């Protein structure tokens, strides 16, 4: 009897491992038929692994930078609060191209998907060049406006200048992976990000601390490592799209301007970019409020946020899988299957984030001390981690539902939700709690948790109405 039970367990384990490895390799690309659970797993496994590497790099990067000093961590935090504007435009563009590519693939028209992809790449490069020029010229001023101390501005301007100047690789990394995700090639997106961030992780300590033949560049080395890693990742992405095994194949005949596609793409992407610009702008305002309480508060908050990103990014992987399922199923004429996929993804995400939140709430002091044992920094990090984790249940559904709208091409709805939740609620509430009521950093964190909860509730109500099923792109 026991032998039969062990044999059965081993057989199931082998099937599970075969399925996992098949998803990682991208062996299965059809997600508009069969089991929804299977389709979610096929897409989400590589997407989650992709985001795990991104979040792992975020944590390891701040671990190395924290060894330089509190001012270095503050510089990274202040710069990232501005570079999130670039992330917002990149993510907005990638949302537009993901939705359009997914719809065309669902319609069994990969040629049209390739044409749309080329238009998106051209727009992305143009925007990133303009952003890079501003960042290189005004790096010092950016840190000053963000409330950085004189030492932070003096020591960190070079970091800001390199990161902003090389933003084209950030833009393209997000944008090209958006093409892969829309096509259902989640495994290729995963490989690209693993390569980029793997190189980042290797170069970080070598260039920061001057290990072996490498020069000791400090914070400048962290910026160079990031730009180099992501640059290599982008070259690999182009190779996959031109010579590799992607469903979307780019050729010279696609290098022509299609104004009709550009107009549709800009319409969808603009709302997507505004959606994230709104949330990023709120991040900047909140960072400006936190800077009022000193470098230690900023450093503790940055460390805690990196840890939160460590767990939220894998959840974004699941959310991206739901977005792809929505786009492809709408293209295949199966809106009800698209809706069922979203609610299923939300439930799975909730179970995951609730489990993580318990770990963070219980072990927050010990976790923060791994990065910085300065008492004021630890206190700030613990406060941030515990308060924001209380909203994880709502974060789980909020991110899945927002991405579902985006996957359908309805980027306007989550954009309007973000305006209300982040600009009309989070920022005023954060200032009121932190400054007016003198709650300090805790007030900002409570404002974040409350705003994210409101976002999830509003998104759920609007998603149930089903108007996203009629969006045409």
HELIX and SHEET records of a PDB file:
HELIX    1   1 UNK A    2  UNK A   25  1                                  24    
HELIX    2   2 UNK A   36  UNK A   66  1                                  31    
HELIX    3   3 UNK A   70  UNK A  106  1                                  37    
HELIX    4   4 UNK A  110  UNK A  137  1                                  28    
HELIX    5   5 UNK A  139  UNK A  145  1                                   7    
HELIX    6   6 UNK A  150  UNK A  165  1                                  16    
HELIX    7   7 UNK A  167  UNK A  183  1                                  17    
HELIX    8   8 UNK A  186  UNK A  209  1                                  24    
HELIX    9   9 UNK A  219  UNK A  242  1                                  24    
HELIX   10  10 UNK A  252  UNK A  254  5                                   3    
HELIX   11  11 UNK A  259  UNK A  291  1                                  33    
HELIX   12  12 UNK A  295  UNK A  331  1                                  37    
HELIX   13  13 UNK A  335  UNK A  369  1                                  35    
HELIX   14  14 UNK A  375  UNK A  389  1                                  15    
HELIX   15  15 UNK A  392  UNK A  407  1                                  16    
HELIX   16  16 UNK A  411  UNK A  418  1                                   8    
HELIX   17  17 UNK A  419  UNK A  427  3                                   9    
HELIX   18  18 UNK A  428  UNK A  431  1                                   4    
HELIX   19  19 UNK A  432  UNK A  436  3                                   5    
HELIX   20  20 UNK A  441  UNK A  465  1                                  25    
HELIX   21  21 UNK A  467  UNK A  470  5                                   4    
END                                                                             
